C-alpha cells in the first residue's frame, strides 16, 4: 500500500510505528526493510548505530499500485536519458566520445540516484522502445554503481563503475540501425556485426586522455563469461576484469526487464531466476549472490499483477534460490505462490510522492 511517509527523529518514534523506507547502513546494505514494525529492541539498535532520523509510514495518501519515486530525482533521471540520447547522436556523426559530458552525467545525475532510497525502482520505469539504448545506459550505470556499493567498493571505484555502465554500449553508435532495431532473429553475419559493439567501444575510448584503464576494460569485457563462452575475446575466469563482471550482471538484468524492438520484457523475478542459473558457470557467484540478496529487499512492497489477473503487494519473499513469494491481494486475501512465475507484471508508476 502506498502511504504518506514522514521523517521522524528517533526520540519521537514509538514502538508499533512502521518503517517508511528501507534503512541502509553507510555501505548501502539494508538494515531494516520498508514496513518493518518497530519495537524497543530495534529502536535501541538503531540508536547504537548512530542513526538520529528515519522515515515512518503514516496515513494512506494515494491508491495502491504505485512504485514510489522522488519527484525531483525522477526529473534528474529523465533529463539524464535525454542527454545520453543527444550524446549518442553526436558520436554517430563525430566518431568521438565527449568524455567530459558523460563524466558530468555520471557524477551529477546518476551518482545521486545511486545514493537515493528509491534507486532500484528506476529500473521498473517503462520507456519507449525506441529509447531503449539510452534508458539502458542509465539503468546499467545506476545498477553497476549500486552493486559496487553493496560490495563495499570505494567511492572512487563506485564512480568509475557508474561511468563504465553509462558508456558500456557506446560502441553501438557504430552499428547500423537496421541491425540494432531489427525485429526478428539476426542472421549469423548480422550477429557478428552486432557483437562488434564492445570492440567499437574500446576503440572509441582507449585513446582518450584521463580515462581509467579499469573503465575501458570493464566496458570491453562486459559480454565475456567465466566459462569462456562470451565475446569479443572468449576470456574466462581471472582474465575478466571485476568491473566487467559487475556490468555483465547489470546489463543482463536490465536488458531482460526492458522492452526492446525485438523482444518483450520479462518480470524482475524471471530475470533474477536467469541470473541465479547463469551464475553457476557464466557469471561471478559472489557478485550475483550479493545482487540477488539485495534484490529481495528492494522488491518488497512493490505492487504486482498475478498470472490470474489479481493485483496485490509483495509482503514477503523466500530465499532467492527457493522463492515462495507471499502476496497481499487488493481484496485483503493473502496468497503464497510456489515460485515467481505466478507474477506476470510489476506495475508501472501510478503516482509520485515527493
N, C-alpha and C positions, 0 to 999 in steps of 0.2 A: 504494500500500500504506500503510495506517495504521501508524504506528510510535510508539515512545516518543520523546519529544522532551525534551532537557535543555539547560539554559543553560550555556554554557562561556565562560570568559574567553578572549579572543583568543590570549593567550600559551599556552593549553593545547591549542589546536587544531592538528592535524597535517594535512598535505596528504593528500587522499583522503577526508576526512570530508565528509558531505553536509549542506547547509543544511536545517534542520528547518522553518523558517517563512520566508516572504518577508522579506528585509531591506529596510527602507524608509529613505529619507533624511528629513530634517526636514520636508519638504513632503509626505510620504506617497507619493512616487514610488518605484517598485520598483528597487532596485539589483541584487539577486540573487534569483532565484525559488527556491521550495522545491525541493529535490532537486539543486541545483547542486553539482557535485563541486568542492571547494575545492582550490586549488593555491597555491604560494608567491606567485605574482603577485597573485592575488585577495586573499590574506591581507594582503599589503603594502598593497594598495589600500584595504582596509577600515581598516587601521591609520592610513593617511594621512587618511582621512575622520573620524577621531576615535572610531571605534567600539571599545568595550572588551569587549563581550559579545555573543554571538549564540546562536541556538537551533540545535542539532545533532541529526540523526536518530541513534537508537540501535537496539536490537533490536526485533523485531516484538512488538507488545503486544496488538493486537486484530485481529479478522477484517477483511479488506479490504472496502470498501464504505462506510466511514464518511466523513462530512463532519465535519471537526473543529470543535469549539467549546470555549470555556472554560466550565466548569460554572457559575461564578458569574455570568458575563456572560449566559449563556443565561437564567438566572433573572431578571436585570435586564430582558432583552428581553421575556420572558413577562409580567412584572409591569407593564411599560410598556403592553403591549397591553391588559391588564386595566383599567388606569387610564383609558386613552383610551376604552375601551368605556363605562365608568361616566360619564365626562365628556360623551360624545356623548349619552347618555340624558338627562343633566341639561339639556343645551342644547335638546333637543326640547321639554321642558316649560317651561323658563325663558326661552327665546328670547334668552339671553345667553351669551357665551363667557367662562368663567373663565380669563382670560389668564394670571394668575399661576401657576395649576396647570399649564397647558400649558408655560409657560416652565420650570417646575421639571422636568417630564419631559424637555424638550429638553436642558436643561443638565446634569441629574444622571443621566439614564438613557441618552438617545440619544447625546449627545456622547461619553461614554466608549466606546460601541460603535464610533463612527466612528474613534476612535483605536486600536482593537484590531487585532490580527493577523488575526482571523477575520471582519472586518466584512462582507465580501461574502457569506460563507456563510450569514448570517442570511436572505438573500433566497431561499435554497433550502428553508427550513423549510416544512412542509406544515401548514396550519391548517384549521379547519372553514370551510366555505364561508360559513356564517352570520356568521363573524367577519371576513370579507374586508375590510370598510371599515376596521376598527381595525388589523388587521395591515398593510394597505396604507398607512395613515397613518404608522405607524412605519417601514415599509420605504422610503417616499418620503423621509421625513425623513433616514433613515440614508444613502440613496444620494445625496440632494442635498448633504448635508454632505461625503460622500466626493468628489463631483465638484468641489465648491468647494475641497477640499484639494488635489486633483490639478491644479486650475487656479491654485494658489498664492494663493488668496484670503486675506485677513487673518483672524485668529481671530475678530474681531467679525463679519465677513461670513459666515464659516462657521456661527457660532451663529445668525445671522439666517436663513440658508438652512435649517438644521435646523428652526427654529421654523416657517418658511413651509411646509416639507414636511409637518410634523406637522399644520398647520391647513389644508392646501390643499383638503381635501374637507369642511370643517366645514359648508359650506352644504348638504350632503346631509341634514343633520338637518331641513331644512325641506322635503324632497321626500317625497311619500307612499311608504311602504314597498312598496305594491303596484306602484310603478313601479321602484324600485331593485332589488327582488327578483324582478321578473317573469322567468319562464322563457320565452324566445322573443323574437321581434323586437318592439321597441316601435313603436307607431303614430307617425305624424308628430306628433300633438299630445303624446303621451307623451314623445317625444324632445325636443321643445321645452321641456317642463316639466323634464325631467332636466337639460338644458343650463343651466337657470337656477341650478344649484347654485353656479357660480362667482360669479354676481351676488349670491346669498344670502350667500356667504362674505364678499364685500366689504361688504355692508350690516351684517353682524354684527360686523365687525372695524374698519371705518373710523373709527368714533367712539370707540374705546377709547383713553383717555389712555395715552401712553407707547409705543404700538406703532409700529414703524418704517414709514414710507410704502413703503419698498422691500419689506418683508414683505407688505404689503397688496397692492401691485401685482403682486408675484410670484405671489400666490395668485389674484388676479382674472384674470390673463392666461395662466395655465398651459395653457389649451386653445387659445390663439392660435397661428397658424402663420405662418411667414415669407412665404408666398405669399398671405396674406390669407384663407385658407380656414377659419380657426378661429373660435372664439366666446369671449366674447359680443360683442366689438366689431369683429370682422373686421379687427383691426390687422395690420400687416405690418412686416417689417424693423426699422428703428431705433425704431419705436414700441412694440416689445415689450421689456419690462424684462429685463435679463440674468438676474435670479433666475427669471423665468417661463420662460426658455429652458432653464435647468438643470432646473427642476421638471418641465417637459414631458417631458424625456428620462427622468428617474427614474420619472415616472408611467407612461409608455408601457411601459418595460421591466418594471416590477413588475406592471402590470395584465396583460401578456401571459404572464408566468410564474407567475401565481396562478390557482387555481381559484375561479371566481365562480359565482353562482347560475345565470347564463345562458350560461356559457362555460367550457370546459376549458382548462387552461393549456397552453402550448407550452414547448419546451425553451429554456433561456437562449440557445442558439445561433440558433434561429429568431428570437427576439426581437432579438438582435444584428443579424441579417440585415435585419430590418424597419427598425431604426434606421439602418443603413448605407444602405438605399434611401431612407428618408424624409429624410435629411439633405441630399439633393441639392436639394430645393426647399422643404421644410417646416420643417426643424429647423436649428439652428445647427451649421454644419460643424465649426468649431473645437472646440466642446464635445463633439459627437458623436465626433469623432476621438479626443479625449483619453479619453473614456469607453471606447471600443472597444479602444484600445491597452491600457488598464489592465485591461479585462475579460479580454483574452488571458492576462495574467499571473495573474489571480486564479482563473481556472477550471482552470489546470494542477493536476494531482494529484487532481482530483475523480473519483469513481467514476461510471461511466455504464453504461447498458444500451443495446446496439445494436439496430437495427431487426430483426435476425435472432434476437434473444434473448440473444446473447452478452453477458457482462459483462466490464468491464475498467476501466482507469485512463487518463486523458488524460496522455500524456507529452510531446506536442508539438502546437503549433498554428501554422499558417501565418499569413500576413497576414490581417487581418480582412476585406478585400475579396476575397481569394483563398485561403480557408482549405483546408488539407489536413491535418485532424487525424490524429495518429498515436495509436493505442490499443494499450496492452499488455493483452491479454486475461488472464482468470483462469488459463488454462492455459499462460500464458507466451508465446503467439503474438503477434506484432506485426502490426497491420493499419493501413494508411494509407487513409483514406477520401477520396473525391473532394470531399465537402463535408459540412456539418454535418447534412444531412438523414438521414445514416446513423445518427445518435444519437437514440434515442427518449426517453431519460429520464436526468436526473441523479439519482442515487439519494439518497433522504432519509437523514437522520442515523440511523446504526445504533448508535452508541455515542459516548460523550463522553470527552474527555481534559482533565483539569484542568491 
